[in-house]
Amino acid sequence: MTAIIIGIFVLGYLGIAFEHSIRINKAATALVTGVLCWTVYILFSDDKKAVTERLAFHFGDISQILFFLLASMAIVELIDAHDGFEVITRWIRTNSKRKILWIISLITFLLSSVLNNLTTAIIMISLVRKLVADQTDRWKLAGMIIIAANAGGVWSPIGDVTTTMLWIGNQVTPLNIILKLILPGLVCVIVPLMILRYSFKGELEKPGQLFERAGETMRTKKERRIVFASGILLLLLVPVFAAITDLTPVFGVLMGLGLMWMITETIHNGKDEEDRKKFTVTYSLRKIDTPTILFFLGILLAVSALESTNQLHHASAWMNDNLKDQSLIAGSIGLLSSVVDNVPLVAATQGMYSLSDFPTDHYLWEFLAYTTGTGGSILIIGSAAGVAAMGIEKINFIWYLKKIGWLALIGYLAGGLFYILQHRLLTM
């Protein structure tokens, strides 16, 4: 059974990677892969009730991620419908590719620690679409946004789901993880930036002049600022809401979407139906790339099948028995997280190692937070930020692998090496 499930997963992964060659949408391949994995699992299982219970458990976690993605993308689309991102694009006066590359990457790195890598990637890629006309330039910037968003999330307890898991599990503490991982995370971004700057040069071609539009009134300017400020503030408050209520972050972003719905309905309630239609949440939901949501669903279903059949646990156990060295174990798990979701990998590792053997803020937990958070940048489908970018910008899997993946790998290795050296210097 397990061999069949692994075979289905590998074939599905290849189908996603070569989407343009086989001319089958990656969402379709992912859905078939995910459903087939669970179908084989239940058909070969003696306890079908246990399988359905596991599926229900995983579906609950998956739905949280999907609804988070849906709601955050709807808020961003709503801001975009009101031209809210012009509030920022008007501030960025430079046309230099190198300057914008550094500005976008560093803002993403910092913002990701406050929000999370998924929301930050959605916001920053939407911003880039307003700043850059050329598709190749946008894809390169999107690639750096993925790297920076993932690296920015690892040094904050609320910046990445795996760091949050380790925090909740008492493997790490907030202040310590910030102090130990902020510099390795920054190195993970700076090294690819230094390399990319040599090929990413010249002047940017912007989509259009960011001057006042004909017929624009003070009212529309006010509406734009209200929607932009409200949307960004509500997204920033998502981790605060989660911390105060102990509810999962999806409730915070759903609350934000509901409040944005009320705000926009109030702003436009005096307009004709035709005039207000494109400013509504209903219209924004229609603009969301649904295939991306379905793609994410299929991938997570397939990975959850691997976890439920203990394949991820076996992989972790094999590394523990054969690699032995903690740096190699954490580094290998990070590389594996570029292929499968980092959440079940971290969960499996938490189950393998006890706090009695590896206490809170131990080297293994800190390095694991770094590797599993940044390793997903190596492949575009290795992280939620990458999947979101793939959906928004229609980035090709192979293009990303050739142009960005190797940069992400170099950054990953550089940041990891920096952390190891930093640890040895601090413990001398």
ZAFI-62788 format. One record per residue (C-alpha): residue in one letter; chain; x, y, z. Coordinates in Angstrom, 2 decimals, always signed. Example, Ala and Ser with C-alpha at 12.3 -4.5 7.8 and 13.67 -1.06 7.14 Angstrom:
% ZAFI-62788
{aa A, ch A, X +12.30, Y -4.50, Z +7.80};
{aa S, ch A, X +13.67, Y -1.06, Z +7.14};
END
This chain:
% ZAFI-62788
{aa M, ch A, X +0.00, Y +0.00, Z +0.00};
{aa T, ch A, X +2.64, Y +2.51, Z +1.04};
{aa A, ch A, X +4.65, Y +1.88, Z -2.13};
{aa I, ch A, X +1.57, Y +2.65, Z -4.24};
{aa I, ch A, X +0.85, Y +5.87, Z -2.30};
{aa I, ch A, X +4.47, Y +7.02, Z -2.64};
{aa G, ch A, X +4.38, Y +6.16, Z -6.36};
{aa I, ch A, X +1.19, Y +8.20, Z -6.84};
{aa F, ch A, X +2.73, Y +11.12, Z -4.96};
{aa V, ch A, X +5.91, Y +11.05, Z -7.08};
{aa L, ch A, X +3.95, Y +10.83, Z -10.35};
{aa G, ch A, X +1.68, Y +13.66, Z -9.24};
{aa Y, ch A, X +4.66, Y +15.77, Z -8.27};
{aa L, ch A, X +6.22, Y +15.23, Z -11.69};
{aa G, ch A, X +2.90, Y +16.15, Z -13.32};
{aa I, ch A, X +2.86, Y +19.43, Z -11.40};
{aa A, ch A, X +6.51, Y +20.16, Z -12.25};
{aa F, ch A, X +5.95, Y +19.59, Z -15.97};
{aa E, ch A, X +2.55, Y +21.24, Z -16.16};
{aa H, ch A, X +3.35, Y +23.18, Z -19.31};
{aa S, ch A, X +4.82, Y +20.16, Z -21.09};
{aa I, ch A, X +1.85, Y +17.85, Z -20.50};
{aa R, ch A, X -0.64, Y +20.75, Z -20.76};
{aa I, ch A, X -2.69, Y +19.71, Z -17.75};
{aa N, ch A, X -3.41, Y +22.32, Z -15.08};
{aa K, ch A, X -1.46, Y +21.69, Z -11.88};
{aa A, ch A, X -4.64, Y +22.04, Z -9.82};
{aa A, ch A, X -6.21, Y +19.08, Z -11.62};
{aa T, ch A, X -3.07, Y +16.97, Z -11.11};
{aa A, ch A, X -2.86, Y +17.91, Z -7.42};
{aa L, ch A, X -6.52, Y +17.09, Z -6.77};
{aa V, ch A, X -6.30, Y +13.70, Z -8.47};
{aa T, ch A, X -3.05, Y +12.94, Z -6.61};
{aa G, ch A, X -4.48, Y +13.88, Z -3.21};
{aa V, ch A, X -7.73, Y +11.95, Z -3.65};
{aa L, ch A, X -5.98, Y +8.88, Z -5.10};
{aa C, ch A, X -3.56, Y +8.72, Z -2.16};
{aa W, ch A, X -6.44, Y +8.61, Z +0.32};
{aa T, ch A, X -8.43, Y +6.22, Z -1.89};
{aa V, ch A, X -5.59, Y +3.69, Z -1.94};
{aa Y, ch A, X -5.10, Y +4.18, Z +1.81};
{aa I, ch A, X -8.71, Y +3.36, Z +2.70};
{aa L, ch A, X -9.08, Y +0.51, Z +0.19};
{aa F, ch A, X -6.06, Y -1.32, Z +1.64};
{aa S, ch A, X -6.92, Y -0.54, Z +5.26};
{aa D, ch A, X -8.62, Y -3.01, Z +7.60};
{aa D, ch A, X -9.97, Y -0.21, Z +9.82};
{aa K, ch A, X -11.82, Y +2.14, Z +7.48};
{aa K, ch A, X -13.34, Y +4.09, Z +10.38};
{aa A, ch A, X -9.88, Y +5.00, Z +11.64};
{aa V, ch A, X -8.91, Y +6.22, Z +8.15};
{aa T, ch A, X -11.99, Y +8.44, Z +7.87};
{aa E, ch A, X -11.29, Y +9.85, Z +11.34};
{aa R, ch A, X -7.72, Y +10.71, Z +10.30};
{aa L, ch A, X -9.00, Y +12.28, Z +7.09};
{aa A, ch A, X -11.49, Y +14.39, Z +9.06};
{aa F, ch A, X -8.70, Y +15.53, Z +11.39};
{aa H, ch A, X -6.41, Y +16.52, Z +8.51};
{aa F, ch A, X -9.27, Y +18.13, Z +6.60};
{aa G, ch A, X -9.86, Y +20.41, Z +9.58};
{aa D, ch A, X -6.25, Y +21.62, Z +9.49};
{aa I, ch A, X -6.27, Y +21.92, Z +5.69};
{aa S, ch A, X -9.50, Y +23.94, Z +5.68};
{aa Q, ch A, X -7.96, Y +26.44, Z +8.08};
{aa I, ch A, X -5.09, Y +27.05, Z +5.66};
{aa L, ch A, X -7.41, Y +27.29, Z +2.64};
{aa F, ch A, X -9.83, Y +29.71, Z +4.30};
{aa F, ch A, X -6.90, Y +31.79, Z +5.55};
{aa L, ch A, X -5.59, Y +31.99, Z +1.99};
{aa L, ch A, X -9.06, Y +32.77, Z +0.62};
{aa A, ch A, X -9.85, Y +35.52, Z +3.14};
{aa S, ch A, X -6.44, Y +37.22, Z +2.97};
{aa M, ch A, X -6.48, Y +37.20, Z -0.84};
{aa A, ch A, X -10.01, Y +38.69, Z -0.78};
{aa I, ch A, X -8.85, Y +41.54, Z +1.47};
{aa V, ch A, X -5.89, Y +42.22, Z -0.81};
{aa E, ch A, X -8.16, Y +42.15, Z -3.90};
{aa L, ch A, X -10.47, Y +44.61, Z -2.16};
{aa I, ch A, X -7.58, Y +46.98, Z -1.47};
{aa D, ch A, X -6.49, Y +46.60, Z -5.09};
{aa A, ch A, X -10.01, Y +47.34, Z -6.38};
{aa H, ch A, X -9.82, Y +50.68, Z -4.56};
{aa D, ch A, X -6.29, Y +51.29, Z -5.93};
{aa G, ch A, X -5.12, Y +51.25, Z -2.34};
{aa F, ch A, X -1.59, Y +50.13, Z -3.19};
{aa E, ch A, X -1.03, Y +53.46, Z -4.93};
{aa V, ch A, X -0.62, Y +54.88, Z -1.42};
{aa I, ch A, X +2.70, Y +52.96, Z -1.34};
{aa T, ch A, X +3.66, Y +53.04, Z -5.01};
{aa R, ch A, X +3.54, Y +56.85, Z -4.97};
{aa W, ch A, X +6.23, Y +56.77, Z -2.28};
{aa I, ch A, X +8.58, Y +54.60, Z -4.35};
{aa R, ch A, X +10.02, Y +57.11, Z -6.81};
{aa T, ch A, X +13.02, Y +55.15, Z -8.06};
{aa N, ch A, X +13.01, Y +53.25, Z -11.34};
{aa S, ch A, X +16.24, Y +51.42, Z -10.52};
{aa K, ch A, X +15.76, Y +47.65, Z -10.56};
{aa R, ch A, X +18.47, Y +47.12, Z -7.96};
{aa K, ch A, X +17.03, Y +49.66, Z -5.52};
{aa I, ch A, X +13.51, Y +48.26, Z -5.82};
{aa L, ch A, X +14.89, Y +44.73, Z -5.42};
{aa W, ch A, X +16.47, Y +45.68, Z -2.10};
{aa I, ch A, X +13.51, Y +47.78, Z -0.92};
{aa I, ch A, X +10.92, Y +45.08, Z -1.67};
{aa S, ch A, X +13.03, Y +42.25, Z -0.20};
{aa L, ch A, X +13.86, Y +44.01, Z +3.07};
{aa I, ch A, X +10.28, Y +45.24, Z +3.60};
{aa T, ch A, X +9.08, Y +41.68, Z +3.01};
{aa F, ch A, X +11.63, Y +40.28, Z +5.49};
{aa L, ch A, X +10.48, Y +42.66, Z +8.24};
{aa L, ch A, X +6.76, Y +42.50, Z +7.48};
{aa S, ch A, X +6.75, Y +38.69, Z +7.46};
{aa S, ch A, X +7.84, Y +38.60, Z +11.09};
{aa V, ch A, X +4.81, Y +40.65, Z +12.12};
{aa L, ch A, X +2.26, Y +39.03, Z +9.85};
{aa N, ch A, X +3.17, Y +35.63, Z +8.43};
{aa N, ch A, X +4.93, Y +34.52, Z +5.26};
{aa L, ch A, X +1.71, Y +33.75, Z +3.36};
{aa T, ch A, X -0.07, Y +37.06, Z +3.98};
{aa T, ch A, X +3.13, Y +39.03, Z +3.44};
{aa A, ch A, X +3.79, Y +37.31, Z +0.10};
{aa I, ch A, X +0.26, Y +38.08, Z -1.11};
{aa I, ch A, X +0.53, Y +41.75, Z -0.13};
{aa M, ch A, X +4.02, Y +42.30, Z -1.56};
{aa I, ch A, X +3.37, Y +40.49, Z -4.86};
{aa S, ch A, X +0.19, Y +42.52, Z -5.30};
{aa L, ch A, X +2.29, Y +45.64, Z -4.70};
{aa V, ch A, X +4.90, Y +44.55, Z -7.27};
{aa R, ch A, X +2.16, Y +44.09, Z -9.87};
{aa K, ch A, X +1.45, Y +47.80, Z -9.48};
{aa L, ch A, X +5.11, Y +48.77, Z -9.79};
{aa V, ch A, X +6.49, Y +46.55, Z -12.56};
{aa A, ch A, X +5.15, Y +45.93, Z -16.06};
{aa D, ch A, X +7.61, Y +43.33, Z -17.36};
{aa Q, ch A, X +6.62, Y +39.78, Z -16.42};
{aa T, ch A, X +10.17, Y +38.42, Z -16.09};
{aa D, ch A, X +11.11, Y +41.26, Z -13.75};
{aa R, ch A, X +7.97, Y +40.62, Z -11.69};
{aa W, ch A, X +8.78, Y +36.91, Z -11.47};
{aa K, ch A, X +12.31, Y +37.63, Z -10.23};
{aa L, ch A, X +10.97, Y +40.03, Z -7.61};
{aa A, ch A, X +8.31, Y +37.47, Z -6.65};
{aa G, ch A, X +11.08, Y +34.89, Z -6.21};
{aa M, ch A, X +12.93, Y +37.16, Z -3.80};
{aa I, ch A, X +9.66, Y +37.90, Z -2.01};
{aa I, ch A, X +9.20, Y +34.15, Z -1.41};
{aa I, ch A, X +12.75, Y +33.84, Z -0.04};
{aa A, ch A, X +12.43, Y +36.96, Z +2.13};
{aa A, ch A, X +8.94, Y +36.10, Z +3.41};
{aa N, ch A, X +10.01, Y +32.62, Z +4.50};
{aa A, ch A, X +13.28, Y +33.87, Z +6.04};
{aa G, ch A, X +11.47, Y +36.68, Z +7.83};
{aa G, ch A, X +8.99, Y +34.27, Z +9.36};
{aa V, ch A, X +11.52, Y +31.97, Z +11.04};
{aa W, ch A, X +12.82, Y +34.43, Z +13.64};
{aa S, ch A, X +9.38, Y +35.40, Z +14.94};
{aa P, ch A, X +7.09, Y +33.09, Z +16.95};
{aa I, ch A, X +4.14, Y +34.31, Z +14.87};
{aa G, ch A, X +5.91, Y +34.66, Z +11.51};
{aa D, ch A, X +5.81, Y +31.03, Z +10.38};
{aa V, ch A, X +3.46, Y +28.19, Z +11.31};
{aa T, ch A, X +6.34, Y +25.83, Z +12.17};
{aa T, ch A, X +7.95, Y +28.37, Z +14.51};
{aa T, ch A, X +4.54, Y +28.85, Z +16.12};
{aa M, ch A, X +4.22, Y +25.05, Z +16.52};
{aa L, ch A, X +7.59, Y +24.89, Z +18.26};
{aa W, ch A, X +6.62, Y +27.83, Z +20.48};
{aa I, ch A, X +3.29, Y +26.25, Z +21.45};
{aa G, ch A, X +5.05, Y +22.92, Z +22.05};
{aa N, ch A, X +7.46, Y +24.68, Z +24.44};
{aa Q, ch A, X +10.48, Y +23.77, Z +22.31};
{aa V, ch A, X +11.42, Y +27.45, Z +21.83};
{aa T, ch A, X +10.74, Y +30.75, Z +23.60};
{aa P, ch A, X +9.88, Y +34.01, Z +21.75};
{aa L, ch A, X +12.79, Y +36.22, Z +22.84};
{aa N, ch A, X +15.41, Y +33.53, Z +22.34};
{aa I, ch A, X +14.20, Y +32.56, Z +18.86};
{aa I, ch A, X +14.30, Y +36.23, Z +17.82};
{aa L, ch A, X +17.84, Y +36.72, Z +19.11};
{aa K, ch A, X +19.19, Y +33.47, Z +17.65};
{aa L, ch A, X +17.53, Y +33.44, Z +14.22};
{aa I, ch A, X +17.19, Y +37.07, Z +13.09};
{aa L, ch A, X +20.75, Y +37.22, Z +11.75};
{aa P, ch A, X +20.73, Y +33.77, Z +10.05};
{aa G, ch A, X +17.38, Y +34.73, Z +8.48};
{aa L, ch A, X +18.85, Y +38.00, Z +7.24};
{aa V, ch A, X +21.88, Y +36.20, Z +5.78};
{aa C, ch A, X +19.48, Y +33.84, Z +3.98};
{aa V, ch A, X +18.05, Y +36.91, Z +2.20};
{aa I, ch A, X +21.17, Y +39.04, Z +1.75};
{aa V, ch A, X +23.25, Y +36.36, Z -0.01};
{aa P, ch A, X +20.71, Y +35.74, Z -2.85};
{aa L, ch A, X +20.22, Y +39.51, Z -3.11};
{aa M, ch A, X +23.95, Y +40.08, Z -3.57};
{aa I, ch A, X +24.02, Y +37.47, Z -6.35};
{aa L, ch A, X +20.84, Y +38.55, Z -8.12};
{aa R, ch A, X +21.83, Y +42.22, Z -8.16};
{aa Y, ch A, X +24.44, Y +41.52, Z -10.86};
{aa S, ch A, X +21.83, Y +40.33, Z -13.36};
{aa F, ch A, X +18.91, Y +42.44, Z -12.17};
{aa K, ch A, X +19.98, Y +45.88, Z -13.30};
{aa G, ch A, X +18.78, Y +48.79, Z -15.39};
{aa E, ch A, X +15.53, Y +50.74, Z -15.28};
{aa L, ch A, X +12.12, Y +49.25, Z -14.53};
{aa E, ch A, X +9.22, Y +49.55, Z -16.91};
{aa K, ch A, X +6.24, Y +50.64, Z -14.83};
{aa P, ch A, X +2.63, Y +49.75, Z -15.72};
{aa G, ch A, X +1.62, Y +53.39, Z -15.94};
{aa Q, ch A, X +2.32, Y +56.82, Z -14.56};
{aa L, ch A, X +1.23, Y +57.16, Z -10.94};
{aa F, ch A, X -0.30, Y +60.59, Z -11.34};
{aa E, ch A, X -3.79, Y +61.78, Z -10.53};
{aa R, ch A, X -6.38, Y +60.08, Z -12.66};
{aa A, ch A, X -8.89, Y +62.07, Z -14.62};
{aa G, ch A, X -12.12, Y +62.56, Z -12.72};
{aa E, ch A, X -10.62, Y +61.57, Z -9.38};
{aa T, ch A, X -12.27, Y +63.39, Z -6.48};
{aa M, ch A, X -11.35, Y +63.97, Z -2.87};
{aa R, ch A, X -14.01, Y +61.39, Z -1.98};
{aa T, ch A, X -12.35, Y +58.63, Z -3.99};
{aa K, ch A, X -8.97, Y +59.52, Z -2.50};
{aa K, ch A, X -10.49, Y +59.26, Z +0.98};
{aa E, ch A, X -12.13, Y +55.93, Z +0.16};
{aa R, ch A, X -8.84, Y +54.58, Z -1.12};
{aa R, ch A, X -6.98, Y +55.58, Z +2.02};
{aa I, ch A, X -9.69, Y +54.22, Z +4.33};
{aa V, ch A, X -9.77, Y +50.83, Z +2.58};
{aa F, ch A, X -5.97, Y +50.58, Z +2.40};
{aa A, ch A, X -5.44, Y +51.53, Z +6.05};
{aa S, ch A, X -8.28, Y +49.29, Z +7.24};
{aa G, ch A, X -7.12, Y +46.29, Z +5.21};
{aa I, ch A, X -3.47, Y +46.49, Z +6.28};
{aa L, ch A, X -4.39, Y +47.16, Z +9.92};
{aa L, ch A, X -6.79, Y +44.22, Z +10.06};
{aa L, ch A, X -4.17, Y +41.91, Z +8.55};
{aa L, ch A, X -1.60, Y +43.15, Z +11.07};
{aa L, ch A, X -4.05, Y +42.46, Z +13.90};
{aa V, ch A, X -4.53, Y +38.81, Z +12.89};
{aa P, ch A, X -1.64, Y +37.48, Z +15.05};
{aa V, ch A, X -2.73, Y +39.78, Z +17.90};
{aa F, ch A, X -6.26, Y +38.37, Z +17.72};
{aa A, ch A, X -4.87, Y +34.82, Z +17.74};
{aa A, ch A, X -2.63, Y +35.56, Z +20.74};
{aa I, ch A, X -5.43, Y +37.14, Z +22.79};
{aa T, ch A, X -8.18, Y +34.62, Z +22.03};
{aa D, ch A, X -6.10, Y +31.43, Z +21.55};
{aa L, ch A, X -8.15, Y +30.82, Z +18.41};
{aa T, ch A, X -6.38, Y +29.80, Z +15.21};
{aa P, ch A, X -5.26, Y +32.67, Z +12.93};
{aa V, ch A, X -7.95, Y +31.83, Z +10.38};
{aa F, ch A, X -10.59, Y +33.28, Z +12.72};
{aa G, ch A, X -8.67, Y +36.54, Z +12.86};
{aa V, ch A, X -8.47, Y +36.88, Z +9.09};
{aa L, ch A, X -12.14, Y +35.88, Z +8.70};
{aa M, ch A, X -13.05, Y +38.57, Z +11.22};
{aa G, ch A, X -10.97, Y +41.01, Z +9.20};
{aa L, ch A, X -12.78, Y +40.06, Z +5.99};
{aa G, ch A, X -16.14, Y +40.51, Z +7.67};
{aa L, ch A, X -15.17, Y +43.95, Z +8.98};
{aa M, ch A, X -13.82, Y +44.96, Z +5.57};
{aa W, ch A, X -17.13, Y +43.87, Z +4.08};
{aa M, ch A, X -18.98, Y +46.17, Z +6.50};
{aa I, ch A, X -16.59, Y +49.08, Z +5.87};
{aa T, ch A, X -16.87, Y +48.90, Z +2.07};
{aa E, ch A, X -20.65, Y +48.45, Z +2.18};
{aa T, ch A, X -20.89, Y +51.58, Z +4.35};
{aa I, ch A, X -18.56, Y +53.63, Z +2.13};
{aa H, ch A, X -20.44, Y +52.84, Z -1.08};
{aa N, ch A, X -24.02, Y +52.55, Z +0.19};
{aa G, ch A, X -25.11, Y +55.76, Z -1.56};
{aa K, ch A, X -23.95, Y +54.70, Z -5.02};
{aa D, ch A, X -25.80, Y +52.96, Z -7.84};
{aa E, ch A, X -25.55, Y +49.19, Z -7.94};
{aa E, ch A, X -23.50, Y +49.27, Z -11.14};
{aa D, ch A, X -21.03, Y +51.82, Z -9.72};
{aa R, ch A, X -20.48, Y +50.02, Z -6.43};
{aa K, ch A, X -20.34, Y +46.47, Z -7.82};
{aa K, ch A, X -16.58, Y +46.30, Z -8.42};
{aa F, ch A, X -15.86, Y +47.61, Z -4.92};
{aa T, ch A, X -17.70, Y +44.81, Z -3.11};
{aa V, ch A, X -16.31, Y +41.73, Z -1.37};
{aa T, ch A, X -18.50, Y +39.59, Z -3.63};
{aa Y, ch A, X -16.69, Y +40.95, Z -6.69};
{aa S, ch A, X -13.29, Y +40.48, Z -5.01};
{aa L, ch A, X -14.07, Y +36.84, Z -4.24};
{aa R, ch A, X -14.83, Y +36.26, Z -7.92};
{aa K, ch A, X -11.39, Y +37.63, Z -8.87};
{aa I, ch A, X -9.52, Y +35.21, Z -6.61};
{aa D, ch A, X -7.65, Y +32.48, Z -8.46};
{aa T, ch A, X -9.74, Y +29.47, Z -7.37};
{aa P, ch A, X -7.49, Y +26.90, Z -9.10};
{aa T, ch A, X -4.69, Y +27.96, Z -6.73};
{aa I, ch A, X -6.90, Y +27.16, Z -3.74};
{aa L, ch A, X -7.77, Y +23.77, Z -5.25};
{aa F, ch A, X -4.10, Y +23.12, Z -6.05};
{aa F, ch A, X -3.18, Y +23.78, Z -2.44};
{aa L, ch A, X -6.00, Y +21.46, Z -1.32};
{aa G, ch A, X -4.70, Y +18.61, Z -3.48};
{aa I, ch A, X -1.09, Y +19.00, Z -2.35};
{aa L, ch A, X -2.02, Y +19.08, Z +1.34};
{aa L, ch A, X -4.30, Y +16.05, Z +0.96};
{aa A, ch A, X -1.46, Y +14.08, Z -0.63};
{aa V, ch A, X +1.03, Y +15.09, Z +2.06};
{aa S, ch A, X -1.47, Y +14.30, Z +4.84};
{aa A, ch A, X -1.85, Y +10.79, Z +3.36};
{aa L, ch A, X +1.92, Y +10.34, Z +3.58};
{aa E, ch A, X +1.83, Y +11.49, Z +7.19};
{aa S, ch A, X -1.13, Y +9.27, Z +8.11};
{aa T, ch A, X +0.63, Y +6.20, Z +6.71};
{aa N, ch A, X +3.69, Y +7.16, Z +8.82};
{aa Q, ch A, X +5.94, Y +7.73, Z +5.81};
{aa L, ch A, X +7.15, Y +11.10, Z +7.12};
{aa H, ch A, X +7.79, Y +9.60, Z +10.53};
{aa H, ch A, X +9.78, Y +6.77, Z +8.93};
{aa A, ch A, X +11.82, Y +9.33, Z +6.98};
{aa S, ch A, X +12.57, Y +11.26, Z +10.17};
{aa A, ch A, X +13.47, Y +8.06, Z +12.03};
{aa W, ch A, X +15.80, Y +6.98, Z +9.22};
{aa M, ch A, X +17.62, Y +10.32, Z +9.38};
{aa N, ch A, X +17.89, Y +9.99, Z +13.14};
{aa D, ch A, X +19.41, Y +6.49, Z +12.87};
{aa N, ch A, X +21.74, Y +7.16, Z +9.96};
{aa L, ch A, X +22.72, Y +10.84, Z +10.13};
{aa K, ch A, X +22.98, Y +11.12, Z +13.93};
{aa D, ch A, X +24.47, Y +14.63, Z +13.77};
{aa Q, ch A, X +21.85, Y +17.22, Z +14.85};
{aa S, ch A, X +22.91, Y +19.74, Z +12.21};
{aa L, ch A, X +22.60, Y +17.15, Z +9.44};
{aa I, ch A, X +19.21, Y +15.99, Z +10.76};
{aa A, ch A, X +17.76, Y +19.51, Z +10.92};
{aa G, ch A, X +19.36, Y +20.45, Z +7.58};
{aa S, ch A, X +17.98, Y +17.35, Z +5.85};
{aa I, ch A, X +14.48, Y +17.95, Z +7.24};
{aa G, ch A, X +14.71, Y +21.50, Z +5.89};
{aa L, ch A, X +15.61, Y +20.23, Z +2.40};
{aa L, ch A, X +12.77, Y +17.70, Z +2.61};
{aa S, ch A, X +10.37, Y +20.54, Z +3.45};
{aa S, ch A, X +10.91, Y +21.91, Z -0.07};
{aa V, ch A, X +9.14, Y +18.80, Z -1.39};
{aa V, ch A, X +6.52, Y +18.12, Z +1.29};
{aa D, ch A, X +4.79, Y +20.46, Z +3.71};
{aa N, ch A, X +6.97, Y +21.53, Z +6.63};
{aa V, ch A, X +4.11, Y +21.30, Z +9.17};
{aa P, ch A, X +3.87, Y +17.47, Z +9.31};
{aa L, ch A, X +7.68, Y +17.23, Z +9.20};
{aa V, ch A, X +8.01, Y +19.43, Z +12.29};
{aa A, ch A, X +5.12, Y +17.59, Z +13.97};
{aa A, ch A, X +6.87, Y +14.26, Z +13.33};
{aa T, ch A, X +10.15, Y +15.63, Z +14.72};
{aa Q, ch A, X +8.38, Y +16.94, Z +17.82};
{aa G, ch A, X +7.06, Y +13.44, Z +18.37};
{aa M, ch A, X +10.47, Y +11.84, Z +17.91};
{aa Y, ch A, X +12.45, Y +13.97, Z +20.35};
{aa S, ch A, X +11.35, Y +14.63, Z +23.94};
{aa L, ch A, X +11.91, Y +17.81, Z +25.95};
{aa S, ch A, X +13.76, Y +15.75, Z +28.53};
{aa D, ch A, X +16.44, Y +14.87, Z +25.97};
{aa F, ch A, X +16.29, Y +18.18, Z +24.08};
{aa P, ch A, X +15.03, Y +20.91, Z +26.47};
{aa T, ch A, X +13.46, Y +24.25, Z +25.56};
{aa D, ch A, X +15.66, Y +26.47, Z +23.35};
{aa H, ch A, X +17.98, Y +23.57, Z +22.54};
{aa Y, ch A, X +20.19, Y +23.86, Z +19.45};
{aa L, ch A, X +18.12, Y +21.23, Z +17.58};
{aa W, ch A, X +14.83, Y +23.11, Z +17.99};
{aa E, ch A, X +16.31, Y +26.47, Z +17.00};
{aa F, ch A, X +18.04, Y +25.10, Z +13.91};
{aa L, ch A, X +14.92, Y +23.11, Z +12.99};
{aa A, ch A, X +12.88, Y +26.34, Z +13.08};
{aa Y, ch A, X +15.34, Y +27.91, Z +10.64};
{aa T, ch A, X +15.68, Y +24.98, Z +8.24};
{aa T, ch A, X +12.01, Y +24.07, Z +7.95};
{aa G, ch A, X +11.03, Y +27.71, Z +7.51};
{aa T, ch A, X +13.57, Y +28.60, Z +4.82};
{aa G, ch A, X +13.95, Y +25.23, Z +3.07};
{aa G, ch A, X +10.54, Y +25.61, Z +1.45};
{aa S, ch A, X +11.86, Y +28.45, Z -0.72};
{aa I, ch A, X +13.99, Y +26.08, Z -2.80};
{aa L, ch A, X +10.94, Y +24.86, Z -4.75};
{aa I, ch A, X +8.00, Y +27.12, Z -5.51};
{aa I, ch A, X +5.50, Y +24.62, Z -4.14};
{aa G, ch A, X +7.56, Y +24.07, Z -0.99};
{aa S, ch A, X +5.84, Y +26.82, Z +1.00};
{aa A, ch A, X +2.50, Y +28.59, Z +1.28};
{aa A, ch A, X +4.18, Y +31.81, Z +0.12};
{aa G, ch A, X +5.43, Y +30.06, Z -3.01};
{aa V, ch A, X +2.05, Y +28.54, Z -3.82};
{aa A, ch A, X +0.40, Y +31.95, Z -3.43};
{aa A, ch A, X +2.99, Y +33.55, Z -5.73};
{aa M, ch A, X +2.52, Y +30.76, Z -8.26};
{aa G, ch A, X -1.21, Y +31.43, Z -8.30};
{aa I, ch A, X -1.07, Y +35.23, Z -8.45};
{aa E, ch A, X +1.75, Y +35.56, Z -11.00};
{aa K, ch A, X +1.34, Y +32.21, Z -12.83};
{aa I, ch A, X +5.03, Y +31.44, Z -12.25};
{aa N, ch A, X +6.27, Y +28.32, Z -14.01};
{aa F, ch A, X +7.65, Y +25.56, Z -11.75};
{aa I, ch A, X +10.69, Y +24.88, Z -13.95};
{aa W, ch A, X +11.42, Y +28.59, Z -14.46};
{aa Y, ch A, X +11.50, Y +29.10, Z -10.70};
{aa L, ch A, X +13.75, Y +26.07, Z -10.25};
{aa K, ch A, X +16.24, Y +27.39, Z -12.84};
{aa K, ch A, X +16.19, Y +31.09, Z -11.92};
{aa I, ch A, X +15.37, Y +31.26, Z -8.20};
{aa G, ch A, X +15.63, Y +27.78, Z -6.66};
{aa W, ch A, X +19.44, Y +27.68, Z -6.71};
{aa L, ch A, X +19.56, Y +31.18, Z -5.17};
{aa A, ch A, X +17.23, Y +30.02, Z -2.41};
{aa L, ch A, X +19.44, Y +26.96, Z -1.82};
{aa I, ch A, X +22.58, Y +29.10, Z -1.53};
{aa G, ch A, X +20.78, Y +31.45, Z +0.87};
{aa Y, ch A, X +19.52, Y +28.46, Z +2.87};
{aa L, ch A, X +23.02, Y +27.01, Z +3.21};
{aa A, ch A, X +24.61, Y +30.39, Z +3.98};
{aa G, ch A, X +22.09, Y +31.18, Z +6.73};
{aa G, ch A, X +22.44, Y +27.68, Z +8.15};
{aa L, ch A, X +26.23, Y +27.90, Z +8.23};
{aa F, ch A, X +25.97, Y +31.32, Z +9.90};
{aa Y, ch A, X +23.69, Y +29.87, Z +12.59};
{aa I, ch A, X +26.10, Y +26.99, Z +13.29};
{aa L, ch A, X +29.08, Y +29.36, Z +13.58};
{aa Q, ch A, X +27.05, Y +31.76, Z +15.72};
{aa H, ch A, X +26.05, Y +28.94, Z +18.07};
{aa R, ch A, X +29.65, Y +27.74, Z +18.45};
{aa L, ch A, X +30.90, Y +31.25, Z +19.18};
{aa L, ch A, X +28.18, Y +31.86, Z +21.78};
{aa T, ch A, X +28.82, Y +28.53, Z +23.54};
{aa M, ch A, X +32.64, Y +28.75, Z +23.66};
END
